[in-house]
Amino acid sequence: MGIIGVVAALTIPNLNQSTGDREKVAKVKKIYANLEDALGRATAVYGPVDEWYNGIDDDKAQTKRIAERMTEFMKLSKNCEFGDGCINKIYWDDLGVGVDEYYSFILADGTAMALSGGSSGSTLIFDIDGLKGSNTYGKDVFAFMIISLQEGGEVKLYPTWYAIPEDCENIVFKDADINDIGVACAAYWIIKNGNMDYLKCKDELDWETKTSCK
């Protein structure tokens, strides 16, 4: 019985963490798919994204335009627009911006989301467990970008906060802060590789094997 207890004590926490990571991966992928769907529906109704801002020069007005057209095709439980109450304030402190620079809302599944930007590209920050949880980039907070990667190209959703998603594959993770990693590349890793192994490795992650440290 003592041996069984020791084995259980060693394995159950790892199993719980593994299950939790799989649930997070599934949720990030679902959010990505839902946002792609919303963007596609909005484009079908309103035309190409880069034309949504014609005649609108104000940054905040551009943010409002894309946010309203995206959320029209999403199920929300709360809409804070440019106010407080939908997403944790610590993110704005981390980024050095004001809460009123982001249009924030909560999805029907509890995901807290904030959007900012317009004609030059838009950033989506989202917290998969809302105002609760660890509130840490790469663990329950991730970022996507809506942008065209080439002049005059199609505006698309990318699971990263880099202008070129593949730049994430040049990241050296050794001694890096999870907030630095998570805000830029965690969602890209999840979508590409289907796991959260970047949390287990303090050295450089191997993008070739997808599951190990170099």
N, C-alpha and C positions, 0 to 999 in steps of 0.2 A: 504493500500500500504506500509505503514511504517513497519507493522508487517511482510509482505511478504519479504521486503528488509532485515530485520534483520535475518529472517529464512534462506534466501538465502546466506547471508554473513557467517552464521555459518555452513551451510551444503555443499556449493559448494566446498570450499577448501578440505574438507574431502573426497568428491566424487572424486575430481581430484587426490588426493593422492592415494585413493583406486584404481582408474583406472591405475595410474602410476605404483603402486606396482604390479598389475596383469600383466601388460605388461612386467615388469622386470622378474617376476616369469616365465612367458611363454618363455622369451628369454633365461634365464638360463637353463631351461629344454630342450629347443631346442638345445642349444650349447652342453649340456651334451649328448644328443642323437646323435648329429652329430659327436662328438669326439669318442663316443663308436663305431659308425659306421666306422669311419676312422681307429681306432685301430683294429677293426675286419677285415677290408679289408687288412690292412697292414700285419696283422698276417697271413691271408690266402695266401698272396703272398710271404712273406719273412720268414715265420715260427714263432715259439715262440719268444716273445720279448726278453727274457733273453739270446737268442742265437744271437741277433743282434750285440752284442758287442764283440763277440769272436775275440781275437787278437787286440782289441782296449783298451788301458789302460788309455789314456788321457781323462780327464773329459770333456773337451770342444769337443773333437772328438766324444765322446759318445753322448753328447747333440745334436751335428750336425746330427748324425746317426738317432736318434729317431725322431728329428724334420723333417728331410727330408722325412723319410718314412711315417710319419703321414700326413704332408702337401701334399704329393703326391695324397692323397685322399680327399683333402679339397679345396674349392674354395677360392683363395686369390685375394685381390686387390693390395696388396703390400707385399714385403718380404724384411725385413731389415737385416735378418740373425743376426749377432752379432753386428750390428751397431745401431745407434740412429735413431729416426724418426717414430717409429711404436707405441710406448707405452710411457706414461708419465714418465719422469725421477724420479718423487717423489717416485715411488715405490721402486726404487733401493736405494734411500736415506733411506727410512723406513726400508728396509731389511739389509742395510749395505753392499750391494754388488755392483759390477760394472756392468754397462749396458752390457758390453761385455761378461758377464757370462750367459746371457740369449739369446736364439735364438728367435727373435720377428718378428711378421708379423701381417697383418690386413686381416681379412676375408672379403668376398664379401659383407656381411651384415653390415660392419663397425666395428665389434668387434675387438678390439686390443688384441693380445695374445702374451705371452712370455713363453718359455719352457726352463727348465734347468734340468740336471740330466741324468742318464743313468742306469747302471747295478744295482745300489743300490736303484733306484726309481727316478721318474721324477716328477717335480712340474710344473703345468700349472697355470699361473696367467692371468686372462682375464678381460678386461674392456668392458662392454656391449655397451657403447656409445663412445668408442674410446678415442680420446684425449680431447674431451669435457666432460661436466658433472661435477659432484662433485669430481670425482677422489678419492673416499673414499671406503675402504674395507667394505663390507657388504651392501653398497648402490648401487654402480655400478661396483665395483671391487670384484672379487671372485677368489677362488683357488681350483683346483682339483689336485689329485695325481694319478700317474700311478705306481703301485707297487704290489707286491705279499705280502699278509698278513701272509704267512707261507713259511718256507723254501721249495723250490722246487714247490711251488704252482703256479697257473695260475696268470699271470700278468694282472691286470684289472685296469679300471678307477674308482676312488672313488671321490665323491663330497666333499672332505675335505682336509685339510692340516695336518691331524693327521695320524699316521701310522695305528691306529685302528679307523675307523669312529665313532663307538659307544662311543668313549671317549668324543665326543662332548656333549653327553647327561649328562655328569658329570660337565659340565661348569656351574659355578655360574656367572650370568650376572650382578649382582648388582655392581654398580660403575665401571664396566669394560669399557675400552676404545673400541669404535666400531671397531677400527683398529685391536685390539687384537682378538675380537670376529669374525669380518668379515673375516679376512684372514684365520682363522682356520675352522670355523663352519657354516658360513652363507649359503654357497651353500648346505651343508648337510641338514640344516633346510629347505631350499626351496624345495629340491628334495623330502625330507621325508614328509613334511607337506603342501606344496603348497601355502605358504604365506610368508610374511616378518614381522611377528608379533614381532620378536626380536627387531625391531626398535622402537616399541611402549612401551617397558617395560624396566625400569631401575632396576628392581629387578630380581630375578631368574625366568627364563621362565619355564613353566610347560610342560614337554615333553609328559605328559599323555594326557592332554586336547588339546595340540598343539596350543592353541590360547590365553592362559591367563598367568598371572603372579602368582607366589606362594605368 
